Amino acid sequence: MLTFEKIYSMGHEEVVFFSDPSCNLKAVVAIHNTILGPALGGTRMWPYKTTEEAVEDVLRLSRGMTYKAAISGLNLGGGKAVIIGDPTKDKSEALFRAFGRYVNSLNGRYITAEDVNTNVEDMEYIFTETNNVTGVAEIHGGSGNPSPWTARGVFRGMEASANKVFGDKSLRGKVVALQGAGSVGVHLGRLLNDAGAKIYFTDINETNIQRFKTAVPTAEFVSTEDIYDVKADIYAPCALGATVNDKTIDRLKVKIVCGAANNQLAENRHGDMLKEKGILYAPDYLVNAGGLMNVSIEFEGWSEEKAVRMVDKIYDSTLKIFKFADENNLPVYRATDLMAEKRIESIRQIKGKYLGDVTHKFPGRKSKH
């Protein structure tokens, strides 16, 4: 049950429920923190079993976006949206346009983008009703699908992790257990294959599995349960979160955990356990920030050159966090949190919350309004 105590405990500013029975829209938007700027975060569509489950997910995800933007040096806050529904049955133009009208009513405090089970086409429907959406098609001056950029950032994080553990950033000959062969996973698989890595992968979706096999023919499929037992150098969680938990952590036979999933640690103490086991954990909300970095460039006019330059900096930023963690004898997750919180607090001293701006512009974008 959502209570003010729950909102207070996680530091959220605003949680909004939107509904429209005419198109079966049931959505929740959570704005966690806007000290650094408007809250930006994707819209996830998922067949949640209960409203409580959806709320718990959006609260955790929006908080993660605050930290992701802060550690990445972006002038953005953290937010997230979830739409309760089956993406294979419930998607419609009317649903996403209704959602776009509700996003517009937030006056720029929340800016959306694609996420799990939403895509560029869905963002185009939202864009019909509001400018407060990123990741729209390039023909409109947007950046398109953020998945390749998320994958690129994770790949750079893996290189930094390999440099830290093995003394060489090259991933040639390294074995990667990749959990999740969705849009980000398949792009990451291609990058790893091109780098000469050996890949074991898994997914629950047959379409994803076949697409991954086509994209990376040398990869070997294992069951969703067996992925934790693969003897590998890197475990790359690229599906839903919390896969590093009490049931899996002792099964991992890896030196590095680095992937695209949000909230990979079921609880913070699992980050402590990884440190005790000698497994290096790459901070998930930094290495998977490539998609956020990419869409953020739409604020100033998107270009591929700018996106490449920004996302590739994840390599240096990851090494910087590893160094800070070592110097202070901290688990990496805690070191990353501290650096993000320090930046937020420093800006808090000079400004307040982002109150919204209905005239917010995206230079270079062709508005539909």
C-alpha positions as CSV (number, residue, x, y, z in Angstrom):
1,M,0.0,0.0,0.0
2,L,1.3,3.4,-0.9
3,T,1.5,5.8,2.1
4,F,3.1,9.1,2.7
5,E,5.5,7.3,5.0
6,K,6.6,5.1,2.1
7,I,7.1,8.2,-0.1
8,Y,9.0,10.0,2.6
9,S,11.3,7.0,3.3
10,M,12.4,6.8,-0.3
11,G,12.7,10.5,-0.8
12,H,10.1,11.0,-3.5
13,E,8.6,14.3,-4.3
14,E,5.5,13.2,-6.2
15,V,3.6,10.0,-7.2
16,V,0.7,10.4,-9.6
17,F,-1.9,7.8,-10.8
18,F,-3.4,8.3,-14.2
19,S,-6.3,6.3,-15.7
20,D,-8.6,6.4,-18.7
21,P,-11.2,3.6,-19.0
22,S,-11.8,4.4,-22.6
23,C,-8.4,2.9,-23.6
24,N,-7.8,0.9,-20.5
25,L,-4.9,3.1,-19.4
26,K,-3.6,2.5,-15.9
27,A,-0.4,4.3,-15.3
28,V,1.7,5.5,-12.4
29,V,4.4,8.2,-12.6
30,A,6.9,8.7,-9.8
31,I,9.1,11.8,-9.6
32,H,11.8,11.1,-7.2
33,N,14.1,14.1,-7.1
34,T,14.4,17.3,-9.3
35,I,17.2,19.1,-7.6
36,L,19.4,18.7,-10.7
37,G,16.7,19.3,-13.2
38,P,13.4,17.9,-14.6
39,A,12.9,14.2,-13.9
40,L,13.7,12.0,-16.9
41,G,13.0,8.3,-17.0
42,G,11.3,5.8,-19.3
43,T,7.9,4.3,-19.4
44,R,7.7,0.6,-18.7
45,M,4.7,-1.5,-19.7
46,W,4.3,-4.7,-17.7
47,P,1.4,-7.0,-16.7
48,Y,1.8,-6.4,-13.0
49,K,-0.2,-8.8,-10.9
50,T,-1.2,-6.0,-8.5
51,T,-1.2,-2.2,-8.2
52,E,1.1,-2.6,-5.2
53,E,3.6,-4.4,-7.3
54,A,3.6,-1.7,-10.0
55,V,4.0,1.0,-7.4
56,E,6.9,-0.7,-5.7
57,D,8.6,-1.1,-9.1
58,V,8.1,2.6,-10.2
59,L,9.4,3.8,-6.8
60,R,12.6,1.8,-7.0
61,L,13.2,2.6,-10.7
62,S,12.6,6.4,-10.3
63,R,15.0,6.5,-7.4
64,G,17.6,4.7,-9.5
65,M,17.2,7.3,-12.2
66,T,18.0,10.1,-9.8
67,Y,21.3,8.4,-9.0
68,K,22.0,7.6,-12.6
69,A,21.6,11.2,-13.8
70,A,23.7,12.5,-10.9
71,I,26.6,10.1,-11.3
72,S,26.6,10.7,-15.0
73,G,27.0,14.5,-14.6
74,L,23.6,15.2,-16.2
75,N,21.4,18.2,-15.3
76,L,18.4,16.0,-14.8
77,G,16.4,14.5,-12.0
78,G,15.0,11.0,-11.6
79,G,11.5,9.8,-12.6
80,K,9.9,6.8,-14.0
81,A,6.5,5.7,-15.3
82,V,4.8,2.3,-15.5
83,I,1.7,1.3,-17.5
84,I,-0.1,-1.7,-16.1
85,G,-1.0,-4.0,-19.0
86,D,0.0,-6.8,-21.4
87,P,2.2,-5.2,-24.1
88,T,1.2,-8.0,-26.5
89,K,-2.5,-7.2,-26.2
90,D,-3.1,-3.8,-24.6
91,K,-1.1,-1.4,-26.7
92,S,-3.0,1.1,-28.8
93,E,-2.6,4.6,-30.2
94,A,-5.3,5.9,-27.9
95,L,-3.5,4.5,-24.8
96,F,-0.2,6.2,-25.5
97,R,-1.8,9.4,-26.6
98,A,-3.9,9.5,-23.4
99,F,-0.7,8.9,-21.4
100,G,1.0,11.7,-23.4
101,R,-1.7,14.1,-22.4
102,Y,-1.2,13.2,-18.8
103,V,2.5,13.6,-19.0
104,N,1.9,17.0,-20.6
105,S,-0.2,18.0,-17.5
106,L,2.9,17.7,-15.4
107,N,4.3,20.9,-17.0
108,G,7.7,19.5,-17.7
109,R,8.5,18.2,-14.3
110,Y,8.6,14.7,-15.8
111,I,10.0,13.8,-19.3
112,T,9.4,10.3,-20.5
113,A,11.2,7.9,-22.9
114,E,11.1,4.3,-23.9
115,D,11.8,1.4,-21.5
116,V,10.9,-2.2,-21.1
117,N,8.2,-3.2,-23.6
118,T,7.8,0.3,-25.1
119,N,9.5,1.5,-28.3
120,V,10.1,4.4,-30.7
121,E,6.7,3.9,-32.3
122,D,5.0,4.3,-28.8
123,M,7.0,7.4,-28.1
124,E,5.8,8.8,-31.4
125,Y,2.2,8.5,-30.2
126,I,3.2,10.2,-26.9
127,F,5.0,12.9,-28.9
128,T,1.7,13.7,-30.6
129,E,0.4,15.0,-27.3
130,T,3.4,16.4,-25.5
131,N,7.0,17.7,-26.2
132,N,8.0,16.2,-22.8
133,V,9.2,12.9,-24.4
134,T,12.7,11.9,-25.6
135,G,13.8,9.0,-27.8
136,V,11.5,10.0,-30.6
137,A,12.3,9.2,-34.2
138,E,15.4,10.9,-35.8
139,I,13.2,12.3,-38.5
140,H,11.8,14.6,-35.8
141,G,15.2,15.6,-34.5
142,G,15.1,12.9,-31.8
143,S,17.7,10.2,-31.0
144,G,15.6,7.2,-31.8
145,N,16.1,3.8,-30.0
146,P,18.3,4.3,-27.0
147,S,19.2,0.5,-26.7
148,P,22.4,0.6,-28.8
149,W,23.7,3.4,-26.6
150,T,22.8,1.6,-23.4
151,A,24.7,-1.4,-24.7
152,R,27.7,0.7,-25.7
153,G,27.9,2.1,-22.2
154,V,27.7,-1.3,-20.6
155,F,30.4,-2.5,-23.0
156,R,32.7,0.4,-21.8
157,G,31.9,-0.5,-18.2
158,M,33.0,-4.1,-18.9
159,E,36.2,-2.8,-20.5
160,A,36.9,-0.8,-17.3
161,S,36.1,-3.7,-15.1
162,A,38.4,-6.0,-17.1
163,N,41.2,-3.4,-16.8
164,K,40.7,-3.4,-13.1
165,V,40.5,-7.2,-12.6
166,F,42.8,-8.5,-15.4
167,G,45.1,-5.5,-16.0
168,D,43.9,-5.2,-19.7
169,K,40.7,-3.7,-21.0
170,S,40.5,-6.2,-23.9
171,L,37.5,-8.6,-23.7
172,R,39.0,-11.0,-26.3
173,G,38.8,-14.5,-24.9
174,K,36.7,-13.5,-21.9
175,V,33.6,-15.6,-21.2
176,V,30.4,-13.7,-20.6
177,A,27.2,-15.1,-19.1
178,L,24.5,-12.7,-20.5
179,Q,21.1,-12.9,-18.9
180,G,18.5,-11.2,-21.1
181,A,18.5,-11.1,-24.9
182,G,16.2,-8.2,-25.4
183,S,16.9,-5.0,-27.3
184,V,19.9,-4.0,-25.2
185,G,21.1,-7.6,-24.8
186,V,21.3,-8.3,-28.5
187,H,23.3,-5.0,-29.1
188,L,25.6,-5.9,-26.3
189,G,26.0,-9.4,-27.7
190,R,27.1,-8.0,-31.0
191,L,29.7,-5.8,-29.4
192,L,31.1,-8.6,-27.2
193,N,31.2,-10.9,-30.2
194,D,33.1,-8.3,-32.3
195,A,35.5,-7.9,-29.4
196,G,36.2,-11.7,-29.4
197,A,34.4,-12.7,-26.2
198,K,32.7,-16.0,-25.7
199,I,29.0,-15.7,-24.9
200,Y,26.5,-17.9,-23.0
201,F,23.0,-16.3,-23.0
202,T,19.5,-16.9,-21.8
203,D,16.0,-15.4,-22.1
204,I,12.4,-16.3,-21.5
205,N,11.1,-15.0,-24.8
206,E,11.5,-17.3,-27.8
207,T,11.5,-14.4,-30.2
208,N,14.4,-12.8,-28.4
209,I,16.3,-16.1,-28.3
210,Q,16.0,-16.7,-32.0
211,R,16.9,-13.1,-32.8
212,F,20.0,-13.3,-30.6
213,K,21.1,-16.6,-32.2
214,T,20.8,-14.9,-35.6
215,A,22.8,-11.8,-34.4
216,V,25.5,-13.8,-32.6
217,P,25.6,-17.4,-34.1
218,T,28.6,-18.4,-32.0
219,A,26.7,-17.7,-28.7
220,E,25.5,-20.7,-26.7
221,F,22.0,-20.8,-25.2
222,V,21.5,-22.0,-21.6
223,S,18.3,-22.2,-19.5
224,T,17.3,-19.3,-17.4
225,E,18.2,-21.2,-14.2
226,D,21.5,-22.5,-15.5
227,I,22.9,-19.0,-16.4
228,Y,24.0,-18.5,-12.8
229,D,26.1,-21.7,-12.9
230,V,28.1,-20.9,-16.0
231,K,31.8,-20.7,-15.4
232,A,32.6,-17.3,-16.8
233,D,34.6,-14.1,-16.3
234,I,31.6,-11.8,-16.4
235,Y,28.0,-12.1,-15.4
236,A,25.9,-9.6,-17.3
237,P,22.4,-9.1,-16.0
238,C,20.4,-7.5,-18.8
239,A,16.8,-8.3,-17.9
240,L,14.8,-7.3,-14.8
241,G,16.5,-6.4,-11.6
242,A,17.4,-8.2,-8.3
243,T,19.1,-11.2,-9.9
244,V,22.0,-10.9,-7.5
245,N,20.3,-12.3,-4.4
246,D,20.5,-14.9,-1.7
247,K,19.6,-17.7,-4.1
248,T,22.1,-16.8,-6.8
249,I,25.1,-15.1,-5.3
250,D,26.9,-18.3,-4.1
251,R,26.3,-19.9,-7.5
252,L,28.1,-17.2,-9.5
253,K,31.5,-18.4,-10.8
254,V,32.7,-15.0,-12.1
255,K,35.1,-12.2,-11.4
256,I,32.9,-9.4,-12.5
257,V,29.2,-8.4,-12.4
258,C,28.4,-5.8,-15.1
259,G,25.2,-5.5,-17.0
260,A,22.3,-3.3,-18.3
261,A,19.6,-4.3,-15.8
262,N,18.5,-1.7,-13.2
263,N,18.6,-2.5,-9.5
264,Q,20.7,-5.6,-10.0
265,L,21.3,-6.1,-6.3
266,A,18.2,-7.4,-4.5
267,E,19.4,-5.7,-1.4
268,N,22.4,-3.5,-0.6
269,R,23.9,-6.2,1.5
270,H,24.4,-8.3,-1.7
271,G,26.9,-5.6,-2.8
272,D,28.8,-6.3,0.4
273,M,28.7,-10.0,-0.2
274,L,30.1,-9.5,-3.7
275,K,33.0,-7.6,-2.3
276,E,33.6,-10.3,0.3
277,K,33.6,-12.9,-2.4
278,G,36.2,-11.0,-4.5
279,I,33.7,-10.2,-7.3
280,L,33.9,-6.7,-8.8
281,Y,30.5,-5.1,-9.2
282,A,30.3,-2.4,-11.9
283,P,27.8,0.2,-10.7
284,D,24.7,-0.6,-12.6
285,Y,23.2,2.9,-12.8
286,L,26.4,4.3,-14.2
287,V,27.3,1.6,-16.8
288,N,23.7,1.4,-18.1
289,A,23.4,5.2,-18.4
290,G,24.3,5.3,-22.1
291,G,20.6,5.4,-23.1
292,L,19.9,8.2,-20.7
293,M,23.0,10.1,-21.8
294,N,21.9,9.7,-25.5
295,V,18.4,11.0,-25.1
296,S,19.6,13.9,-22.8
297,I,21.4,15.3,-25.8
298,E,18.0,16.0,-27.4
299,F,17.8,19.0,-25.1
300,E,20.7,20.7,-27.0
301,G,20.1,19.1,-30.4
302,W,21.1,15.5,-30.9
303,S,24.1,14.3,-32.9
304,E,25.8,11.0,-33.1
305,E,29.2,12.5,-32.5
306,K,28.1,14.0,-29.2
307,A,26.4,10.7,-28.1
308,V,29.6,8.7,-28.8
309,R,31.8,11.1,-26.9
310,M,29.5,11.2,-23.9
311,V,28.8,7.5,-23.6
312,D,32.4,6.5,-24.1
313,K,33.3,8.5,-21.0
314,I,31.6,5.7,-18.9
315,Y,34.9,3.9,-19.2
316,D,36.8,6.6,-17.3
317,S,34.0,7.3,-14.9
318,T,33.8,3.6,-13.9
319,L,37.6,3.4,-13.2
320,K,37.2,6.6,-11.1
321,I,34.6,5.0,-9.0
322,F,36.7,1.8,-8.6
323,K,39.6,4.0,-7.4
324,F,37.4,5.9,-4.9
325,A,36.0,2.6,-3.5
326,D,39.5,1.2,-3.0
327,E,40.8,4.3,-1.4
328,N,37.9,4.3,1.1
329,N,37.6,0.5,1.5
330,L,34.0,0.7,0.4
331,P,31.9,-1.7,-1.7
332,V,31.4,-0.2,-5.1
333,Y,27.7,0.3,-4.8
334,R,28.2,2.4,-1.7
335,A,31.0,4.4,-3.3
336,T,28.8,5.2,-6.3
337,D,25.9,6.2,-4.1
338,L,28.1,8.6,-2.1
339,M,29.5,10.3,-5.2
340,A,26.0,10.7,-6.6
341,E,24.6,12.0,-3.3
342,K,27.5,14.5,-2.9
343,R,26.7,16.0,-6.3
344,I,23.0,16.3,-5.5
345,E,23.6,17.9,-2.2
346,S,26.1,20.4,-3.6
347,I,23.5,21.6,-6.1
348,R,20.7,21.5,-3.4
349,Q,22.6,24.3,-1.7
350,I,22.2,26.7,-4.6
351,K,18.8,25.8,-6.0
352,G,15.5,24.1,-5.2
353,K,13.2,21.6,-6.9
354,Y,12.4,21.9,-10.6
355,L,8.9,23.3,-10.7
356,G,8.3,22.8,-14.4
357,D,8.3,24.9,-17.5
358,V,5.5,24.6,-20.1
359,T,7.7,26.5,-22.6
360,H,10.6,24.0,-22.4
361,K,12.2,23.6,-25.8
362,F,14.2,20.9,-27.6
363,P,16.5,22.7,-30.1
364,G,16.6,21.0,-33.4
365,R,13.5,19.0,-32.9
366,K,10.5,19.3,-35.2
367,S,7.6,19.7,-32.9
368,K,4.2,18.2,-33.7
369,H,2.5,21.0,-31.8
